[in-house]
Amino acid sequence: MPAKGLSAELSASAPVFAALGDVTRLRLVVRLSGGRPQSITQLAAGAAVTRQAITKHLHVLAEAGLVRGHRLGREQMWELNLRQVQEARRRLDLIAQQWEGALSRLKTMVEEDG
């Protein structure tokens, strides 16, 4: 992928990786990765933060497209947006490919000079 295309990919993924950069939000993603929607009450159970804090973190994750919420009766149920998670993984794979290419070029250059 050309550098310009990679730059656009990285710009588009920045909000996702920023959202995942917080340990509480990362824990929420892990809890939701079980595949079934969960309420804020369920997600807050055993957490070291309040339900209000969980709600704020879920909204950050939702803005990044990582989770989505829907009403079920009186409860707000949250689930992981697998498509966005898969897209983030694809972008990480692109970064890894760029690194592998750079390291390979460096190795070739060092071996040629040596």
N, C-alpha and C positions, 0 to 999 in steps of 0.2 A: 504494500500500500504506500502511495506517495506520502511524503512528510506532511503535505497540506491536508490530505485526507485523515491522517492519524491525528493531526492537530484538532481537526473538527470533531473526531471521535472522542478525544480526551476532553475537549470543552463540553461536549454533551454529557459526558460521564462524571464530570466534577461534582454536581450536586448529589449524585448517588454515593460516590466515595466519601464525600463530606458527611453525609447522613450516617454512613457506616463507621465513621471515625470516632463515634462516641460509644463507650462500652455498654451503656444502658440500651441504646438503640440496637447495637449488635446483639445483645442478649435477647431483645424482643424478636429480632429476625430469626434467631436460632429457635426460640420457643414457637414461633409461627411456622417454622419449617416442617413441623410435624404433619402438616397438610390439612388440619381442620381449623376452621375459624374459631377465634376465642374472644371472649368479652374482656373489657378493661379489668373487671374484677378478677377474672382468671389470670390475666397477664400480670396483674399486680400482686397476686398471691406469692408470698415468699420473697418479694422484691424488697430491696433496701430503700426504695423511694415511694412516694405517695401515688395514689391513683391519678391525681392531677398532673404529677410529673410524667407518669406513664402516658397520659393523654397528650401532653405536649410533645413527647418523643414520638408518639404514633403519628402526630400531624406532620412532624418533620419528615418522617419516613414516607408518609403519603405524598407530600409535596415532591419528594424525589422519585415517586412512582413505585416505591418498593412494597408498599402495603396499600390495601384499600379497605374501607369500612362500609358497613351497611347496617341499617336498623333491622332488628329482629325483636318485635315487641317493644319493650322499654329499653332494651340493651343495644349498644353499638357493638357489632361483631367485626373483628379485624382478621384479615387473611393476607398471606404473602402473595405478591404479584410475581408469579414465577417467570413470566416473560421478561420483566425488568431485571430480575436476578440473573437470568440466562444471558441477557444483553450485557450486564456488568461483567460476567465471566468471559464473554467473548471479547470485550474490550481489554480485560486483563491478559487474555491470550495474545492479543495484538501487541501489547506492551512487551510481553515476554518474547515474542518473535523479534521485536526490534532490539531488545537486549541481546538475544542470542546472535543476531546478525552483527551487532556492534562488537561483541566479544570475539566472534569468529574473525572479523576483520582485524581486530587488535592482535589476535594470536598469529595470524598470517603475517602481519607487519613485523611483529617481534621475531618470528622465526626467520623471515627474510633478512632482517638486520643482523641476526645472530650468527 
